[in-house]
Amino acid sequence: MKKLLLLLLISLGLIGSANAVSSLNDFYTSTCTAEQSTGFTWVDNAWKKVNFKAGEKYEVTKVDPAKLENPFFCDQSLDKDNIFSQYSESDNSLWQHGCYSIKDSGAKDNGTRNDCREWWSTYPKEDGELIPKTKQLKTVICRAYDFNFSPDGWFHNGYVNSHVEEIAEYKDSLFVSIGKCSTGNFSSTFDSPSLDSEWTELDKKDDGETIYLALDSIKKVDGFINFWFMRDYADNQIMGPIRSEKILVQGDCSVKRINNLSLHAFKKPKGIDIEMSFDNKPPEWKYVKPESLGGLLLSLSCAMRPMSSLERKEFIEQIKKL
């Protein structure tokens, strides 16, 4: 368990928040889904309060302003002299412009781009730096779209019109919507990873009990973190014919709870010779303590971002040194 604790510290210090946008040059896409929408509709020369249907999706994309055919769309994002950048030394934060496209999901791109205001957390500014190194993009404010969001968090948008006449046959509805945004194109398939280098040994006790994590399996699905882990049972553990198991876990990073979606039991260590398997329906959520195995695996998975094959190899090498 000590190795797992050390591993968690490494992941928090070197890998950062799951799927976080961490660079000014991360030209990412975030999909935002409305969970609630309410407003007013004009009926018989009066405003009537209504609840609109939720579920509308928006596609938010940060684009490189240097590649625009019309640079006037995002002239403030082309701020080479950092005229529009504002750094706060007291809380290590940075206000910066970014160039964005926001459209209904699935709609045709009309080519419109606009400057939006970005709020970043940063590292302390070093001597000679015009702007500090950034940690994470926290908030984006797009006034041209009436759309404010966090790339992997809440968003809200709305619409009001300028028609205030008392008598009118028609007026556009007024509304405000709230929901969640998510970056990254994660697969929602639950296929078990193969028994190769993707299974990374995290901890091994003197009695032989060993915990593995499939780094490639860590995915963001419907707002939760899903991951596969494998356990080889200790030599003296009496589990009938079962010597190892693979479990697909669904984790809720916000309130530290887990739900075992699928379990596979094997007659031999490292998931060899399957004995039985079953899916857990309906969900059975359980809250986990930070120092428990489930809590540590959840914290580790929530802290990790997607890695390239090279980054994954370097990370595994770090684990082996513990």
TAPE-V345365 format. One record per backbone hydrogen bond with DSSP energy under -1.0 kcal/mol. CO is the residue of the C=O (numbers start at 1). NH is the residue of the N-H. Records with the same first field share a line. If there is no record, write none. Layout:
CO = NH, NH
//
This chain:
1 = 5
2 = 6
3 = 7
4 = 8
5 = 9
6 = 10
7 = 11
8 = 12
9 = 13
10 = 14
11 = 15, 16
17 = 20
21 = 137
23 = 26
25 = 27
26 = 28
28 = 62
30 = 60
31 = 182
32 = 58
33 = 180
34 = 55
36 = 178
37 = 52
38 = 176
39 = 50
40 = 174
41 = 48
46 = 43
48 = 41
50 = 39
56 = 34
57 = 105
58 = 32
59 = 103
60 = 30
61 = 101
64 = 67
65 = 68
70 = 73
78 = 80
79 = 82
86 = 95
88 = 93
92 = 122
93 = 88
94 = 120
95 = 86
96 = 118
98 = 116
99 = 63
100 = 114
101 = 61
103 = 59
104 = 107
114 = 100
116 = 98
117 = 141
118 = 96
119 = 138, 139
120 = 94
121 = 135, 136
126 = 129
133 = 123
136 = 121
139 = 119
140 = 149
141 = 117
142 = 147
146 = 158
147 = 142
148 = 156
149 = 140
150 = 153
153 = 181
154 = 150
155 = 179
156 = 148
157 = 177
159 = 175
174 = 40
175 = 159
176 = 38
177 = 157
178 = 35, 36
179 = 155
180 = 33
182 = 31
194 = 196
196 = 199
198 = 215
200 = 213
203 = 211
205 = 208
207 = 235
209 = 205
210 = 232
211 = 202, 203
212 = 230
213 = 200
214 = 217
215 = 218
219 = 226
221 = 224
224 = 221
225 = 251
226 = 219
227 = 249
228 = 214
229 = 247
230 = 212
231 = 245
232 = 210
234 = 237
239 = 242
243 = 233
244 = 266
245 = 231
246 = 264
247 = 229
248 = 261, 262
249 = 227
250 = 259
251 = 225
252 = 256, 257
256 = 288
257 = 252
258 = 286
259 = 250
261 = 280
262 = 248
263 = 278
264 = 246
265 = 275, 276
266 = 243, 244
272 = 268
273 = 267
276 = 265
278 = 263
286 = 258
289 = 292
292 = 296
293 = 297
294 = 298
295 = 299
296 = 300
297 = 301
298 = 302
299 = 303
302 = 18
308 = 312
309 = 313
310 = 314
311 = 315
312 = 316
313 = 317
314 = 318
315 = 319
316 = 320
319 = 322
//
